[in-house]
Amino acid sequence: MKTKSEQNVKPLYVTRPELPPLEDFTAYLSKIWERRWLTNNGVFHRQLEEELAGFLGVRYVSLFSNGTLALVTALQVLRITGEVITTPYTFVATTHALNWNRIKPVFCDIEPQTMNMDPEKIEVLITPETTAILPVHVYGNPCATEKIQKIADIHGLKVIYDAAHAFGVKRDEQSILNSGDLSVLSFHATKIFTTMEGGAIVTNDPKLKKRIDFLKNFGFADETTIMAPGINGKMNEMQAALGLLQLKEVEESISSRKQLSERYRAFLAEIPGLSFLEEQRGIQYNYSYFPVFIDGKKFGKSRDQLYEQLKKQNIFARRYFYPLTSSFSMYRGLPSAKTKNLPIATKMSKQVLCLPLYPGLSEEEQNRVVGQLRTNLRLGK
Ligand SMILES: *Cc1c(COP(=O)(O)O)cnc(C)c1O
């Protein structure tokens, strides 16, 4: 039974979307109503593509109605077939995007320092069927892009990054989205830059930009020419309008996330059995998530026990990423999905817990999360 005070305490979720003042949005809506141009490369759509490219420090952005369709299309853009080496430690859409293209996912284990694909474990997975590598910048932590590119170049493979978490992330002042052949963003409600639903493909190649834009619009190259069996992946004007407003706030939002992350780091240092990721040098992060890893033996409670305890206190942390995508019924029969081939990913997915982190999370609320972690540690002993 919950006590009365527990029932009344405000629920804290892992994230909460930022929204602009409603009046600002209605002003943009008025423009859409005046123009009656609702979708198909509208005014706001073009403006957002341009402003995003400028903000992110990339050459071209192609907007999509969501990140999953952008991933599915990115594979079509480069005509990827056969087998693709990818990570199981991700949101299920990464793996599904391969499946929708009838491509066989080949799962590669991750590094414990970053939770990203381990570049040392890629080469043994390459077969004559391999055509590409699909890594994920998990939590916005940049992958070992140079090592991955080197392997890709030697073996003639394409590289597509699932950069759904990596909005605005830079390494040595360079956007991480410039790595590989294509990068894919998501603007889903849970992401740091959101258009409610939305996504994009990023490229530096004008020919690819063209091909992406044809493919997301049924394959229309002009009024009467269809260049390929394209899809409808277009972002509409309302989403684009929201994006333009969000873009004005995103830097401030990242800096407030940064402050909260630093507070977590300070408060959670030296809790036995609780660890978090070290920051790499030269990286400008976006602080989109705050994952902690619970070593049940040392903490005194398993990750799942802690997760349930926090829920009882109205704190809804999330297990990103658990279960591994390789363990779902449609993938677990694949040879590369065997747990013994994925020891680090298997272990980390059982330890991870992402804590509430978003602009507007008050220090008091954050203290509540930290307090509960400490209380559970004591109770566990
Ligand atoms: C959110 C997310 C996606 C999918 O994006 P949607 O916009 O929700 O379709 C893909 N990959 C990763 C890693 C994600 O976190």
PDBQT file of the ligand as one rigid body, heavy atoms in Angstrom, charges set to zero:
ROOT
HETATM    1  C1  LIG A 401      13.966   7.406 -31.608  1.00  0.00    +0.000 C 
HETATM    2  C2  LIG A 401      14.863   6.481 -32.295  1.00  0.00    +0.000 A 
HETATM    3  C3  LIG A 401      14.620   6.021 -33.607  1.00  0.00    +0.000 A 
HETATM    4  C4  LIG A 401      13.304   6.172 -34.326  1.00  0.00    +0.000 C 
HETATM    5  O1  LIG A 401      12.845   7.402 -34.486  1.00  0.00    +0.000 OA
HETATM    6  P1  LIG A 401      11.308   7.728 -34.684  1.00  0.00    +0.000 P 
HETATM    7  O2  LIG A 401      11.387   9.179 -35.079  1.00  0.00    +0.000 OA
HETATM    8  O3  LIG A 401      10.606   7.510 -33.384  1.00  0.00    +0.000 OA
HETATM    9  O4  LIG A 401      10.762   6.890 -35.780  1.00  0.00    +0.000 OA
HETATM   10  C5  LIG A 401      15.592   5.262 -34.226  1.00  0.00    +0.000 A 
HETATM   11  N1  LIG A 401      16.734   4.920 -33.600  1.00  0.00    +0.000 NA
HETATM   12  C6  LIG A 401      16.981   5.313 -32.347  1.00  0.00    +0.000 A 
HETATM   13  C7  LIG A 401      18.277   4.913 -31.719  1.00  0.00    +0.000 C 
HETATM   14  C8  LIG A 401      16.051   6.073 -31.641  1.00  0.00    +0.000 A 
HETATM   15  O5  LIG A 401      16.306   6.409 -30.373  1.00  0.00    +0.000 OA
ENDROOT
TORSDOF 0
